[in-house]
Amino acid sequence: MSAPAPPGFCSVNTGNPKGWLDPQEPRTRQSRAVDGPKYVVLTSVNRDDLPEGGASHYAEVVRPPKAKFPETAVGAPDT
């Protein structure tokens, strides 16, 4: 469970204004096109609009680089 940010901390409104998730995450996949990255860092916004905070979506983004490049370390500092 996450606590709300203090007032003035973030200028982005909460919620999901566009009402979607991008299950393909094409920009993420394209950025990993380099052969054999040593380290991938994924950051995200707070998805408090989703029941599980977006954990399943986040996991789906992490799995492809680990499957293709098992030696690649994946950091997710926002989790």
PDB file as gemmi writes it, atoms N, CA and C in Angstrom:
CRYST1    1.000    1.000    1.000  90.00  90.00  90.00 P 1                      
ATOM      1  N   MET A   1       0.849  -1.172   0.000  1.00  0.00           N  
ATOM      2  CA  MET A   1       0.000   0.000   0.000  1.00  0.00           C  
ATOM      3  C   MET A   1       0.894   1.235   0.000  1.00  0.00           C  
ATOM      4  N   SER A   2       0.563   2.185  -0.842  1.00  0.00           N  
ATOM      5  CA  SER A   2       1.393   3.383  -0.916  1.00  0.00           C  
ATOM      6  C   SER A   2       0.663   4.575  -0.308  1.00  0.00           C  
ATOM      7  N   ALA A   3       1.441   5.469   0.220  1.00  0.00           N  
ATOM      8  CA  ALA A   3       0.889   6.690   0.809  1.00  0.00           C  
ATOM      9  C   ALA A   3       0.831   7.756  -0.274  1.00  0.00           C  
ATOM     10  N   PRO A   4      -0.136   8.650  -0.212  1.00  0.00           N  
ATOM     11  CA  PRO A   4      -0.190   9.723  -1.201  1.00  0.00           C  
ATOM     12  C   PRO A   4       0.999  10.663  -1.033  1.00  0.00           C  
ATOM     13  N   ALA A   5       1.419  11.240  -2.136  1.00  0.00           N  
ATOM     14  CA  ALA A   5       2.523  12.198  -2.089  1.00  0.00           C  
ATOM     15  C   ALA A   5       2.059  13.464  -1.381  1.00  0.00           C  
ATOM     16  N   PRO A   6       2.975  14.144  -0.697  1.00  0.00           N  
ATOM     17  CA  PRO A   6       2.599  15.396  -0.032  1.00  0.00           C  
ATOM     18  C   PRO A   6       2.177  16.445  -1.057  1.00  0.00           C  
ATOM     19  N   PRO A   7       1.325  17.392  -0.675  1.00  0.00           N  
ATOM     20  CA  PRO A   7       0.888  18.436  -1.611  1.00  0.00           C  
ATOM     21  C   PRO A   7       2.083  19.152  -2.227  1.00  0.00           C  
ATOM     22  N   GLY A   8       2.001  19.399  -3.517  1.00  0.00           N  
ATOM     23  CA  GLY A   8       3.077  20.093  -4.211  1.00  0.00           C  
ATOM     24  C   GLY A   8       4.228  19.205  -4.624  1.00  0.00           C  
ATOM     25  N   PHE A   9       4.184  17.929  -4.245  1.00  0.00           N  
ATOM     26  CA  PHE A   9       5.283  17.025  -4.587  1.00  0.00           C  
ATOM     27  C   PHE A   9       5.300  16.716  -6.076  1.00  0.00           C  
ATOM     28  N   CYS A  10       4.134  16.551  -6.659  1.00  0.00           N  
ATOM     29  CA  CYS A  10       4.035  16.174  -8.064  1.00  0.00           C  
ATOM     30  C   CYS A  10       2.934  16.994  -8.722  1.00  0.00           C  
ATOM     31  N   SER A  11       3.198  17.489  -9.909  1.00  0.00           N  
ATOM     32  CA  SER A  11       2.191  18.304 -10.587  1.00  0.00           C  
ATOM     33  C   SER A  11       1.294  17.482 -11.509  1.00  0.00           C  
ATOM     34  N   VAL A  12       1.420  16.156 -11.478  1.00  0.00           N  
ATOM     35  CA  VAL A  12       0.603  15.285 -12.318  1.00  0.00           C  
ATOM     36  C   VAL A  12      -0.630  14.862 -11.536  1.00  0.00           C  
ATOM     37  N   ASN A  13      -1.791  15.005 -12.137  1.00  0.00           N  
ATOM     38  CA  ASN A  13      -3.021  14.570 -11.484  1.00  0.00           C  
ATOM     39  C   ASN A  13      -3.029  13.055 -11.323  1.00  0.00           C  
ATOM     40  N   THR A  14      -3.681  12.565 -10.279  1.00  0.00           N  
ATOM     41  CA  THR A  14      -3.766  11.128 -10.075  1.00  0.00           C  
ATOM     42  C   THR A  14      -4.834  10.545 -10.985  1.00  0.00           C  
ATOM     43  N   GLY A  15      -4.839   9.231 -11.074  1.00  0.00           N  
ATOM     44  CA  GLY A  15      -5.824   8.546 -11.899  1.00  0.00           C  
ATOM     45  C   GLY A  15      -5.248   8.125 -13.234  1.00  0.00           C  
ATOM     46  N   ASN A  16      -6.106   7.720 -14.113  1.00  0.00           N  
ATOM     47  CA  ASN A  16      -5.719   7.239 -15.427  1.00  0.00           C  
ATOM     48  C   ASN A  16      -6.491   8.053 -16.464  1.00  0.00           C  
ATOM     49  N   PRO A  17      -6.044   9.279 -16.763  1.00  0.00           N  
ATOM     50  CA  PRO A  17      -6.821  10.167 -17.618  1.00  0.00           C  
ATOM     51  C   PRO A  17      -7.093   9.606 -19.009  1.00  0.00           C  
ATOM     52  N   LYS A  18      -6.190   8.820 -19.557  1.00  0.00           N  
ATOM     53  CA  LYS A  18      -6.412   8.246 -20.886  1.00  0.00           C  
ATOM     54  C   LYS A  18      -7.143   6.909 -20.811  1.00  0.00           C  
ATOM     55  N   GLY A  19      -7.180   6.293 -19.645  1.00  0.00           N  
ATOM     56  CA  GLY A  19      -7.924   5.061 -19.469  1.00  0.00           C  
ATOM     57  C   GLY A  19      -7.328   3.834 -20.127  1.00  0.00           C  
ATOM     58  N   TRP A  20      -6.002   3.797 -20.314  1.00  0.00           N  
ATOM     59  CA  TRP A  20      -5.421   2.640 -20.977  1.00  0.00           C  
ATOM     60  C   TRP A  20      -4.084   2.231 -20.391  1.00  0.00           C  
ATOM     61  N   LEU A  21      -3.714   0.995 -20.695  1.00  0.00           N  
ATOM     62  CA  LEU A  21      -2.367   0.470 -20.474  1.00  0.00           C  
ATOM     63  C   LEU A  21      -1.860   0.033 -21.834  1.00  0.00           C  
ATOM     64  N   ASP A  22      -0.585   0.121 -22.067  1.00  0.00           N  
ATOM     65  CA  ASP A  22      -0.005  -0.316 -23.332  1.00  0.00           C  
ATOM     66  C   ASP A  22       0.636  -1.675 -23.108  1.00  0.00           C  
ATOM     67  N   PRO A  23      -0.078  -2.794 -23.376  1.00  0.00           N  
ATOM     68  CA  PRO A  23       0.465  -4.118 -23.087  1.00  0.00           C  
ATOM     69  C   PRO A  23       1.691  -4.465 -23.924  1.00  0.00           C  
ATOM     70  N   GLN A  24       1.876  -3.807 -25.044  1.00  0.00           N  
ATOM     71  CA  GLN A  24       3.039  -4.097 -25.879  1.00  0.00           C  
ATOM     72  C   GLN A  24       4.261  -3.270 -25.478  1.00  0.00           C  
ATOM     73  N   GLU A  25       4.044  -2.160 -24.815  1.00  0.00           N  
ATOM     74  CA  GLU A  25       5.125  -1.250 -24.421  1.00  0.00           C  
ATOM     75  C   GLU A  25       6.173  -1.128 -25.534  1.00  0.00           C  
ATOM     76  N   PRO A  26       5.783  -0.665 -26.737  1.00  0.00           N  
ATOM     77  CA  PRO A  26       6.720  -0.645 -27.861  1.00  0.00           C  
ATOM     78  C   PRO A  26       7.960   0.195 -27.622  1.00  0.00           C  
ATOM     79  N   ARG A  27       7.822   1.309 -26.926  1.00  0.00           N  
ATOM     80  CA  ARG A  27       9.010   2.137 -26.703  1.00  0.00           C  
ATOM     81  C   ARG A  27      10.008   1.431 -25.804  1.00  0.00           C  
ATOM     82  N   THR A  28       9.503   0.691 -24.825  1.00  0.00           N  
ATOM     83  CA  THR A  28      10.391  -0.055 -23.944  1.00  0.00           C  
ATOM     84  C   THR A  28      11.094  -1.152 -24.722  1.00  0.00           C  
ATOM     85  N   ARG A  29      10.353  -1.876 -25.524  1.00  0.00           N  
ATOM     86  CA  ARG A  29      10.941  -2.961 -26.310  1.00  0.00           C  
ATOM     87  C   ARG A  29      11.970  -2.419 -27.302  1.00  0.00           C  
ATOM     88  N   GLN A  30      11.676  -1.286 -27.954  1.00  0.00           N  
ATOM     89  CA  GLN A  30      12.622  -0.712 -28.901  1.00  0.00           C  
ATOM     90  C   GLN A  30      13.896  -0.268 -28.202  1.00  0.00           C  
ATOM     91  N   SER A  31      13.783   0.262 -27.018  1.00  0.00           N  
ATOM     92  CA  SER A  31      14.968   0.735 -26.308  1.00  0.00           C  
ATOM     93  C   SER A  31      15.863  -0.422 -25.877  1.00  0.00           C  
ATOM     94  N   ARG A  32      15.304  -1.628 -25.820  1.00  0.00           N  
ATOM     95  CA  ARG A  32      16.094  -2.800 -25.457  1.00  0.00           C  
ATOM     96  C   ARG A  32      16.647  -3.516 -26.680  1.00  0.00           C  
ATOM     97  N   ALA A  33      16.542  -2.907 -27.864  1.00  0.00           N  
ATOM     98  CA  ALA A  33      16.965  -3.563 -29.093  1.00  0.00           C  
ATOM     99  C   ALA A  33      18.474  -3.766 -29.165  1.00  0.00           C  
ATOM    100  N   VAL A  34      19.233  -3.069 -28.347  1.00  0.00           N  
ATOM    101  CA  VAL A  34      20.679  -3.243 -28.312  1.00  0.00           C  
ATOM    102  C   VAL A  34      20.979  -4.665 -27.867  1.00  0.00           C  
ATOM    103  N   ASP A  35      21.909  -5.321 -28.536  1.00  0.00           N  
ATOM    104  CA  ASP A  35      22.222  -6.711 -28.216  1.00  0.00           C  
ATOM    105  C   ASP A  35      22.986  -6.814 -26.904  1.00  0.00           C  
ATOM    106  N   GLY A  36      22.418  -7.523 -25.974  1.00  0.00           N  
ATOM    107  CA  GLY A  36      23.078  -7.847 -24.722  1.00  0.00           C  
ATOM    108  C   GLY A  36      23.283  -6.713 -23.741  1.00  0.00           C  
ATOM    109  N   PRO A  37      22.255  -5.933 -23.411  1.00  0.00           N  
ATOM    110  CA  PRO A  37      22.469  -4.887 -22.402  1.00  0.00           C  
ATOM    111  C   PRO A  37      22.860  -5.502 -21.066  1.00  0.00           C  
ATOM    112  N   LYS A  38      23.716  -4.836 -20.334  1.00  0.00           N  
ATOM    113  CA  LYS A  38      24.156  -5.358 -19.040  1.00  0.00           C  
ATOM    114  C   LYS A  38      23.174  -5.012 -17.923  1.00  0.00           C  
ATOM    115  N   TYR A  39      22.499  -3.883 -18.065  1.00  0.00           N  
ATOM    116  CA  TYR A  39      21.607  -3.437 -17.003  1.00  0.00           C  
ATOM    117  C   TYR A  39      20.459  -2.647 -17.607  1.00  0.00           C  
ATOM    118  N   VAL A  40      19.252  -2.923 -17.171  1.00  0.00           N  
ATOM    119  CA  VAL A  40      18.062  -2.194 -17.609  1.00  0.00           C  
ATOM    120  C   VAL A  40      17.392  -1.630 -16.366  1.00  0.00           C  
ATOM    121  N   VAL A  41      17.100  -0.330 -16.383  1.00  0.00           N  
ATOM    122  CA  VAL A  41      16.389   0.296 -15.266  1.00  0.00           C  
ATOM    123  C   VAL A  41      15.031   0.753 -15.780  1.00  0.00           C  
ATOM    124  N   LEU A  42      13.978   0.273 -15.135  1.00  0.00           N  
ATOM    125  CA  LEU A  42      12.614   0.652 -15.497  1.00  0.00           C  
ATOM    126  C   LEU A  42      12.055   1.559 -14.417  1.00  0.00           C  
ATOM    127  N   THR A  43      11.514   2.681 -14.836  1.00  0.00           N  
ATOM    128  CA  THR A  43      10.854   3.567 -13.878  1.00  0.00           C  
ATOM    129  C   THR A  43       9.402   3.725 -14.309  1.00  0.00           C  
ATOM    130  N   SER A  44       8.571   4.160 -13.409  1.00  0.00           N  
ATOM    131  CA  SER A  44       7.159   4.304 -13.744  1.00  0.00           C  
ATOM    132  C   SER A  44       6.506   5.337 -12.839  1.00  0.00           C  
ATOM    133  N   VAL A  45       5.319   5.705 -13.230  1.00  0.00           N  
ATOM    134  CA  VAL A  45       4.511   6.557 -12.368  1.00  0.00           C  
ATOM    135  C   VAL A  45       3.715   5.660 -11.437  1.00  0.00           C  
ATOM    136  N   ASN A  46       3.176   6.239 -10.391  1.00  0.00           N  
ATOM    137  CA  ASN A  46       2.335   5.488  -9.460  1.00  0.00           C  
ATOM    138  C   ASN A  46       1.045   5.101 -10.170  1.00  0.00           C  
ATOM    139  N   ARG A  47       0.709   3.813 -10.191  1.00  0.00           N  
ATOM    140  CA  ARG A  47      -0.526   3.354 -10.826  1.00  0.00           C  
ATOM    141  C   ARG A  47      -1.553   2.997  -9.767  1.00  0.00           C  
ATOM    142  N   ASP A  48      -1.859   3.959  -8.912  1.00  0.00           N  
ATOM    143  CA  ASP A  48      -2.846   3.709  -7.868  1.00  0.00           C  
ATOM    144  C   ASP A  48      -4.264   3.620  -8.421  1.00  0.00           C  
ATOM    145  N   ASP A  49      -4.416   3.823  -9.736  1.00  0.00           N  
ATOM    146  CA  ASP A  49      -5.722   3.654 -10.366  1.00  0.00           C  
ATOM    147  C   ASP A  49      -6.010   2.187 -10.684  1.00  0.00           C  
ATOM    148  N   LEU A  50      -5.009   1.324 -10.556  1.00  0.00           N  
ATOM    149  CA  LEU A  50      -5.173  -0.106 -10.832  1.00  0.00           C  
ATOM    150  C   LEU A  50      -5.246  -0.880  -9.528  1.00  0.00           C  
ATOM    151  N   PRO A  51      -6.042  -1.952  -9.490  1.00  0.00           N  
ATOM    152  CA  PRO A  51      -6.242  -2.698  -8.235  1.00  0.00           C  
ATOM    153  C   PRO A  51      -4.949  -3.179  -7.586  1.00  0.00           C  
ATOM    154  N   GLU A  52      -4.012  -3.679  -8.374  1.00  0.00           N  
ATOM    155  CA  GLU A  52      -2.782  -4.199  -7.802  1.00  0.00           C  
ATOM    156  C   GLU A  52      -1.621  -3.229  -8.000  1.00  0.00           C  
ATOM    157  N   GLY A  53      -1.951  -1.965  -8.259  1.00  0.00           N  
ATOM    158  CA  GLY A  53      -0.928  -0.942  -8.433  1.00  0.00           C  
ATOM    159  C   GLY A  53      -0.139  -1.076  -9.721  1.00  0.00           C  
ATOM    160  N   GLY A  54      -0.623  -1.893 -10.660  1.00  0.00           N  
ATOM    161  CA  GLY A  54       0.062  -2.093 -11.929  1.00  0.00           C  
ATOM    162  C   GLY A  54       1.130  -3.166 -11.885  1.00  0.00           C  
ATOM    163  N   ALA A  55       1.185  -3.956 -10.821  1.00  0.00           N  
ATOM    164  CA  ALA A  55       2.239  -4.962 -10.653  1.00  0.00           C  
ATOM    165  C   ALA A  55       2.279  -5.969 -11.796  1.00  0.00           C  
ATOM    166  N   SER A  56       1.134  -6.442 -12.252  1.00  0.00           N  
ATOM    167  CA  SER A  56       1.128  -7.442 -13.325  1.00  0.00           C  
ATOM    168  C   SER A  56       1.624  -6.832 -14.632  1.00  0.00           C  
ATOM    169  N   HIS A  57       1.257  -5.589 -14.901  1.00  0.00           N  
ATOM    170  CA  HIS A  57       1.730  -4.909 -16.110  1.00  0.00           C  
ATOM    171  C   HIS A  57       3.247  -4.695 -16.035  1.00  0.00           C  
ATOM    172  N   TYR A  58       3.714  -4.287 -14.883  1.00  0.00           N  
ATOM    173  CA  TYR A  58       5.144  -4.070 -14.672  1.00  0.00           C  
ATOM    174  C   TYR A  58       5.920  -5.365 -14.896  1.00  0.00           C  
ATOM    175  N   ALA A  59       5.389  -6.479 -14.358  1.00  0.00           N  
ATOM    176  CA  ALA A  59       6.044  -7.783 -14.515  1.00  0.00           C  
ATOM    177  C   ALA A  59       6.134  -8.179 -15.982  1.00  0.00           C  
ATOM    178  N   GLU A  60       5.106  -7.873 -16.762  1.00  0.00           N  
ATOM    179  CA  GLU A  60       5.121  -8.207 -18.184  1.00  0.00           C  
ATOM    180  C   GLU A  60       6.177  -7.405 -18.944  1.00  0.00           C  
ATOM    181  N   VAL A  61       6.520  -6.238 -18.460  1.00  0.00           N  
ATOM    182  CA  VAL A  61       7.569  -5.435 -19.089  1.00  0.00           C  
ATOM    183  C   VAL A  61       8.949  -5.974 -18.711  1.00  0.00           C  
ATOM    184  N   VAL A  62       9.089  -6.514 -17.511  1.00  0.00           N  
ATOM    185  CA  VAL A  62      10.379  -7.021 -17.033  1.00  0.00           C  
ATOM    186  C   VAL A  62      10.717  -8.380 -17.650  1.00  0.00           C  
ATOM    187  N   ARG A  63       9.729  -9.225 -17.882  1.00  0.00           N  
ATOM    188  CA  ARG A  63       9.993 -10.593 -18.362  1.00  0.00           C  
ATOM    189  C   ARG A  63      10.729 -10.676 -19.701  1.00  0.00           C  
ATOM    190  N   PRO A  64      10.355  -9.906 -20.739  1.00  0.00           N  
ATOM    191  CA  PRO A  64      11.051 -10.063 -22.023  1.00  0.00           C  
ATOM    192  C   PRO A  64      12.561  -9.854 -21.983  1.00  0.00           C  
ATOM    193  N   PRO A  65      13.082  -8.793 -21.335  1.00  0.00           N  
ATOM    194  CA  PRO A  65      14.544  -8.676 -21.341  1.00  0.00           C  
ATOM    195  C   PRO A  65      15.219  -9.798 -20.563  1.00  0.00           C  
ATOM    196  N   LYS A  66      14.582 -10.276 -19.497  1.00  0.00           N  
ATOM    197  CA  LYS A  66      15.173 -11.376 -18.722  1.00  0.00           C  
ATOM    198  C   LYS A  66      15.159 -12.668 -19.532  1.00  0.00           C  
ATOM    199  N   ALA A  67      14.143 -12.879 -20.358  1.00  0.00           N  
ATOM    200  CA  ALA A  67      14.072 -14.090 -21.178  1.00  0.00           C  
ATOM    201  C   ALA A  67      15.099 -14.040 -22.311  1.00  0.00           C  
ATOM    202  N   LYS A  68      15.236 -12.892 -22.942  1.00  0.00           N  
ATOM    203  CA  LYS A  68      16.161 -12.765 -24.071  1.00  0.00           C  
ATOM    204  C   LYS A  68      17.610 -12.653 -23.614  1.00  0.00           C  
ATOM    205  N   PHE A  69      17.835 -11.944 -22.530  1.00  0.00           N  
ATOM    206  CA  PHE A  69      19.185 -11.726 -22.008  1.00  0.00           C  
ATOM    207  C   PHE A  69      19.206 -12.084 -20.525  1.00  0.00           C  
ATOM    208  N   PRO A  70      19.291 -13.380 -20.167  1.00  0.00           N  
ATOM    209  CA  PRO A  70      19.222 -13.778 -18.757  1.00  0.00           C  
ATOM    210  C   PRO A  70      20.303 -13.140 -17.884  1.00  0.00           C  
ATOM    211  N   GLU A  71      21.415 -12.760 -18.486  1.00  0.00           N  
ATOM    212  CA  GLU A  71      22.504 -12.159 -17.716  1.00  0.00           C  
ATOM    213  C   GLU A  71      22.261 -10.680 -17.416  1.00  0.00           C  
ATOM    214  N   THR A  72      21.254 -10.101 -18.040  1.00  0.00           N  
ATOM    215  CA  THR A  72      20.937  -8.693 -17.842  1.00  0.00           C  
ATOM    216  C   THR A  72      20.280  -8.474 -16.486  1.00  0.00           C  
ATOM    217  N   ALA A  73      20.800  -7.531 -15.734  1.00  0.00           N  
ATOM    218  CA  ALA A  73      20.183  -7.160 -14.456  1.00  0.00           C  
ATOM    219  C   ALA A  73      19.071  -6.156 -14.744  1.00  0.00           C  
ATOM    220  N   VAL A  74      17.919  -6.362 -14.132  1.00  0.00           N  
ATOM    221  CA  VAL A  74      16.795  -5.448 -14.313  1.00  0.00           C  
ATOM    222  C   VAL A  74      16.500  -4.778 -12.984  1.00  0.00           C  
ATOM    223  N   GLY A  75      16.621  -3.470 -12.951  1.00  0.00           N  
ATOM    224  CA  GLY A  75      16.324  -2.714 -11.741  1.00  0.00           C  
ATOM    225  C   GLY A  75      14.987  -2.015 -11.881  1.00  0.00           C  
ATOM    226  N   ALA A  76      14.210  -2.066 -10.829  1.00  0.00           N  
ATOM    227  CA  ALA A  76      12.909  -1.406 -10.810  1.00  0.00           C  
ATOM    228  C   ALA A  76      12.807  -0.595  -9.522  1.00  0.00           C  
ATOM    229  N   PRO A  77      13.443   0.587  -9.486  1.00  0.00           N  
ATOM    230  CA  PRO A  77      13.521   1.348  -8.240  1.00  0.00           C  
ATOM    231  C   PRO A  77      12.188   1.858  -7.719  1.00  0.00           C  
ATOM    232  N   ASP A  78      11.170   1.903  -8.566  1.00  0.00           N  
ATOM    233  CA  ASP A  78       9.884   2.457  -8.147  1.00  0.00           C  
ATOM    234  C   ASP A  78       8.967   1.432  -7.503  1.00  0.00           C  
ATOM    235  N   THR A  79       9.399   0.194  -7.419  1.00  0.00           N  
ATOM    236  CA  THR A  79       8.517  -0.851  -6.887  1.00  0.00           C  
ATOM    237  C   THR A  79       8.677  -0.974  -5.401  1.00  0.00           C  
TER     238      THR A  79                                                      
END                                                                             
